[in-house]
């Protein structure tokens, strides 16, 4: 086959393959809209009949920790529909970052629950949220950062928050694919950043479905999201749900002078470092929930102090 004909053949094949371009996300909303627009339900199978998806990083100069878990959900969703994933044109710095936590191995086989330890001790492995992971990963995250960066200090708040968030995904999301969590320590800002994401029905949807079933008025998206935070409010997805999860998370974030962002359906909720709350209605509907927590780790409590607090509770 001549070079020209070979080139025409390759172009013809490539025309049938969907390419998703990862770009710089200058805002959280910008990133969420990118996820929404690239979900598997958006693909035109007549235009792109190939069962290969190319994820191209040519337009991307940086990635944040909270971009990784949603990207993992996106990839897993395509793979659940028998698509193969190919990463291409990755800039050197992005490539080094992705390789540090073995993202290429995840793209080949997301059902593999455990990947090698990251080469960068600031980063934890990408973790699939399943029932057994809820009891393993939060404690692993706590001891991993205590051992590598916070000798003699306690990160129990991180462990508890992760356990509550992962429980929320497993108990309430009704997602057809597992959710993912990803955690990284930023040594320059002294923040531990963790993101938990799922492609389930979303918190406002879940709350309104419960209100409807109990003959109560349904709420707008933001109000439904805030309703889910009420102490002792629960949609009772599982018998053990008692409505204390979000209260525990909020307490931990405030203890570490952190901040938290929640995006679910058309609602966005910010808890700022000063305790201020901001909300926003999104133009597009995100089928799922993404929670990002920034914990200020400048001065975590000593392990002895944390133990004393736990004994007081008991």
C-alpha positions in Angstrom: 0.0 0.0 0.0 1.4 3.4 -1.0 2.1 6.1 1.7 -0.8 8.2 0.3 -3.3 5.3 0.3 -2.1 4.3 3.8 -2.6 7.8 5.1 -6.1 7.9 3.6 -6.8 4.5 5.2 -5.6 5.8 8.6 -7.7 8.9 8.3 -10.7 6.9 7.4 -10.2 4.7 10.5 -9.6 7.8 12.8 -12.8 9.4 11.5 -14.7 6.6 13.1 -12.9 6.9 16.5 -14.2 9.3 19.1 -11.4 11.5 20.6 -12.0 13.2 23.9 -9.7 16.2 24.4 -8.6 16.8 28.0 -7.9 20.6 28.4 -7.1 23.1 31.0 -10.0 23.4 33.4 -10.0 27.0 34.7 -13.0 26.5 37.0 -14.9 23.7 38.7 -18.0 24.4 36.6 -15.8 24.3 33.5 -14.6 20.8 34.5 -18.1 19.5 35.4 -19.5 20.7 32.0 -16.6 18.8 30.3 -17.6 15.6 32.1 -21.2 16.1 31.2 -20.5 16.7 27.6 -18.3 13.6 27.3 -20.4 11.0 29.0 -21.0 7.7 27.1 -24.6 8.7 26.5 -23.4 11.7 24.5 -21.5 9.7 21.9 -22.9 9.5 18.4 -22.5 5.8 17.6 -23.4 6.3 13.9 -20.6 8.9 13.5 -18.2 7.0 15.8 -18.9 3.3 15.5 -15.5 2.2 16.7 -15.2 0.7 20.1 -12.0 2.6 20.8 -12.0 5.9 22.7 -8.9 8.1 22.4 -8.2 10.5 25.3 -6.0 13.2 24.1 -4.0 15.5 26.4 -2.5 17.7 23.8 -4.5 20.7 25.0 -3.8 20.1 28.7 -1.1 21.8 30.7 -2.1 20.9 34.2 -4.3 18.5 36.1 -5.6 18.8 39.7 -6.3 16.0 42.1 -10.0 16.6 41.9 -9.9 16.1 38.1 -8.7 12.5 38.5 -11.7 10.7 40.2 -14.3 12.0 37.7 -12.0 11.1 34.8 -11.7 7.6 36.3 -15.5 7.4 36.4 -15.8 8.6 32.8 -13.3 5.9 31.6 -14.9 3.2 33.6 -18.3 4.1 32.1 -16.9 3.7 28.6 -15.3 0.4 29.5 -18.5 -0.9 31.0 -19.9 -0.5 27.4 -17.0 -2.5 26.0 -14.9 0.5 24.8 -11.1 0.3 24.8 -9.2 3.4 26.0 -6.1 4.8 24.5 -4.2 7.8 26.1 -2.3 9.8 23.6 -0.2 13.0 23.1 0.5 13.4 26.8 2.8 16.4 27.7 5.9 15.3 29.7 4.8 16.8 33.0 1.3 15.4 32.7 2.7 12.0 31.8 5.0 12.0 34.8 2.1 12.9 37.1 -0.2 10.2 35.7 2.6 7.6 35.8 3.3 8.4 39.4 0.0 6.7 40.4 -0.1 4.2 37.6 -3.0 5.7 35.7 -2.1 3.8 32.5 -2.7 0.5 34.3 -6.1 1.7 35.5 -7.1 2.6 31.9 -6.2 -0.9 30.9 -8.1 -2.6 33.7 -10.2 -0.5 36.1 -11.7 -3.7 37.6 -8.3 -4.4 39.1 -9.0 -3.1 42.6 -5.4 -2.6 43.8 -2.6 -0.9 42.0 1.1 -0.5 43.0 1.9 2.2 45.5 2.5 5.6 43.8 6.1 6.6 43.2 5.3 10.0 44.7 4.5 9.7 48.5 2.3 12.8 48.3 -0.2 10.8 46.2 -2.5 7.8 47.1 -3.6 5.2 44.5 -6.8 5.8 42.6 -9.3 3.7 44.5 -12.5 2.0 43.4 -15.4 2.4 45.9 -16.8 -0.9 46.8 -18.0 -2.4 50.1 -14.7 -3.8 51.2 -12.9 -0.6 50.3 -14.9 1.4 52.8 -13.3 -0.3 55.7 -9.8 -0.4 54.2 -9.0 2.8 52.2 -9.9 5.5 54.8 -7.5 4.0 57.4 -4.9 3.3 54.8 -5.1 7.0 53.7 -4.7 8.1 57.3 -1.7 6.0 58.1 -0.1 6.6 54.7 0.1 10.4 55.2 0.9 10.1 58.9 3.8 7.9 58.2 5.1 9.9 55.2 4.5 13.5 56.2 3.0 13.9 59.7 5.0 11.9 62.2 3.3 11.9 65.6 0.3 13.8 64.3 -3.2 12.4 63.8 -5.2 12.5 60.5 -8.2 10.7 62.0 -10.4 13.5 60.5 -9.3 12.5 57.0 -10.0 8.8 57.7 -13.5 9.5 59.1 -14.5 11.9 56.3 -13.4 9.4 53.6 -15.3 6.6 55.3 -18.5 8.7 55.4 -18.2 9.9 51.8 -17.5 6.4 50.5 -20.5 5.1 52.5 -22.6 7.7 50.9 -21.6 6.6 47.4 -22.1 2.9 48.2 -25.4 3.3 50.0 -27.1 6.1 48.1 -25.7 6.7 44.6 -27.5 3.9 42.7 -24.7 4.1 40.2 -24.4 1.5 37.4 -20.6 1.8 37.8 -18.5 2.1 40.9 -17.4 5.5 42.2 -13.8 6.5 42.7 -11.7 8.4 45.2 -8.4 10.1 44.8 -6.3 11.9 47.4 -3.1 14.0 47.2 -1.1 16.1 49.7 0.1 19.5 48.4 3.3 20.3 50.2 3.4 23.9 49.1 -0.1 24.8 50.4 0.0 22.2 53.2 -3.4 20.9 52.1 -4.7 17.4 51.8 -7.1 17.3 48.8 -9.5 14.4 48.3 -12.2 13.9 45.8 -14.9 11.3 45.8 -17.0 11.0 42.6 -19.8 8.8 41.4 -22.1 8.8 38.3 -25.3 7.9 40.3 -28.7 9.5 40.5 -27.4 12.5 42.5 -28.2 13.8 46.0 -31.1 16.2 45.1 -32.7 13.5 43.0 -32.4 11.0 45.9 -33.8 13.4 48.5 -36.8 14.4 46.3 -37.5 10.8 45.5 -37.7 10.1 49.3 -39.8 13.2 49.9 -42.2 12.2 47.1 -42.5 8.7 48.6 -43.3 10.1 52.0 -45.9 12.5 50.6 -43.9 15.7 51.3 -43.3 18.6 49.0 -40.3 18.2 46.6 -37.6 20.9 46.6 -35.4 22.7 44.1 -32.0 21.2 43.6 -30.1 23.5 45.9 -32.7 23.1 48.7 -32.7 19.4 48.3 -29.0 19.2 48.6 -29.0 21.3 51.7 -31.8 19.2 53.1 -29.6 16.1 52.9 -27.2 17.8 55.4 -29.8 18.0 58.1 -28.9 16.1 61.2 -30.8 12.8 61.5 -32.3 13.3 58.0 -31.9 10.1 55.9 -33.4 8.7 52.8 -33.0 5.3 54.5 -31.4 3.6 51.5 -29.9 1.1 53.9 -31.1 0.0 57.4 -28.0 1.4 59.1 -28.5 5.0 57.7 -29.3 7.4 60.5 -28.5 10.8 59.1 -25.2 11.5 60.9 -22.8 11.2 58.0 -22.8 14.7 56.7 -22.6 16.2 60.2 -19.4 14.2 60.8 -17.9 15.4 57.6 -18.7 19.0 58.2 -17.3 18.8 61.7 -14.0 17.3 60.4 -13.6 19.9 57.7 -14.2 22.7 60.2 -11.8 21.1 62.7 -9.0 21.2 60.0 -10.0 24.8 58.9 -10.7 23.2 55.5 -13.3 23.8 52.8 -15.6 21.6 50.8 -17.3 21.7 47.5 -20.2 19.5 46.5 -21.7 19.3 43.0 -24.7 17.1 42.4 -27.4 17.3 39.7 -27.9 21.0 39.1 -26.7 22.2 42.5 -23.4 23.4 43.8 -22.6 23.9 47.4 -19.5 25.6 48.9 -18.4 25.4 52.6 -15.6 28.0 52.8 -12.7 28.1 55.4 -14.4 30.9 57.4 -17.6 28.8 57.7 -19.4 30.8 55.1 -21.8 28.9 52.8 -22.4 29.6 49.1 -24.7 27.9 46.7 -25.2 28.1 42.9 -27.7 26.6 40.4 -25.8 25.0 37.5 -26.9 25.4 33.9 -26.3 21.8 33.1 -27.4 18.7 35.0 -24.7 16.5 36.4 -25.9 12.9 36.8 -23.9 12.0 39.9 -22.1 13.6 42.7 -18.6 15.0 43.1 -17.3 16.0 46.6 -14.0 17.8 47.0 -12.5 18.4 50.4 -9.4 20.5 51.2 -8.1 19.8 54.7 -5.6 22.4 56.1 -2.8 20.2 57.4 -0.5 23.0 58.7 -1.0 21.9 62.3 -2.9 18.6 62.7 -3.6 17.4 66.3 -1.1 15.2 68.1 -2.0 11.5 68.2 -2.3 11.8 72.0 -4.8 14.6 71.7 -6.8 12.7 69.2 -6.8 9.6 71.5 -8.0 11.7 74.4 -10.9 13.1 72.3 -11.9 9.6 71.3 -11.9 8.5 74.9 -14.0 11.4 75.9 -16.6 10.4 73.3 -16.6 6.8 74.6 
